[in-house]
Amino acid sequence: MPRADTIPAVEVKLTRAVESTHMRHLRWLKRIIGDELVDPVVINTGNAVYREPRGGVAVVLLGLLGP
């Protein structure tokens, strides 16, 4: 069960190729609020799912979220 004092962060990019620069706002937010930010996610229209090694941002496909 997640802690009550945590904040998820989701950013949507209408691009097929997510680059490290696309995640700069999520990394900035992590620096500002620290450990309260959990599982930052970038949703995109590409074809790859992964977790970025620098900053731990998850890259998720829009199509995986449902019809």
Legacy VTK file of the C-alpha trace (Angstrom):
# vtk DataFile Version 3.0
C-alpha trace
ASCII
DATASET POLYDATA
POINTS 67 float
0.000 0.000 0.000
1.476 3.411 -0.956
2.216 5.944 1.736
-0.298 8.764 2.110
2.425 11.399 1.771
3.597 10.430 -1.729
2.971 12.230 -5.006
2.805 10.516 -8.408
3.822 12.520 -11.485
2.673 11.848 -15.048
3.729 13.689 -18.177
2.229 13.045 -21.618
4.283 13.446 -24.788
2.680 13.038 -28.215
5.855 11.645 -29.721
7.000 8.186 -30.740
10.555 8.666 -29.455
11.011 9.869 -25.881
14.388 11.484 -25.284
16.119 12.263 -22.022
15.398 15.973 -22.494
11.658 15.211 -22.497
11.977 14.111 -18.868
13.668 17.240 -17.553
10.550 18.556 -15.810
10.007 15.284 -13.963
13.651 15.266 -12.824
13.291 18.926 -11.773
10.189 18.062 -9.749
12.068 15.183 -8.083
14.829 17.593 -7.042
12.245 20.009 -5.583
10.035 17.602 -3.626
12.473 14.718 -3.088
11.333 11.303 -1.910
7.666 12.314 -1.859
7.681 11.955 -5.655
7.145 8.304 -6.523
7.182 6.589 -9.906
7.419 9.483 -12.366
5.940 8.386 -15.710
6.073 9.660 -19.295
3.198 8.402 -21.459
3.936 8.427 -25.195
2.801 7.048 -28.561
5.976 5.091 -29.346
6.697 1.369 -29.269
9.130 0.911 -26.363
8.510 0.522 -22.639
11.392 1.019 -20.215
12.593 2.750 -17.062
15.169 5.438 -17.671
18.373 4.686 -15.734
18.969 8.380 -14.941
16.200 9.452 -12.600
14.119 6.283 -12.810
11.403 7.757 -15.028
9.132 5.064 -16.478
8.311 5.377 -20.185
4.898 3.829 -20.904
2.948 3.472 -24.137
-0.416 5.147 -24.400
-1.827 2.005 -26.021
-1.149 -0.031 -22.873
-3.584 2.080 -20.876
-6.652 0.752 -22.665
-8.800 1.215 -25.772
LINES 1 68
67 0 1 2 3 4 5 6 7 8 9 10 11 12 13 14 15 16 17 18 19 20 21 22 23 24 25 26 27 28 29 30 31 32 33 34 35 36 37 38 39 40 41 42 43 44 45 46 47 48 49 50 51 52 53 54 55 56 57 58 59 60 61 62 63 64 65 66
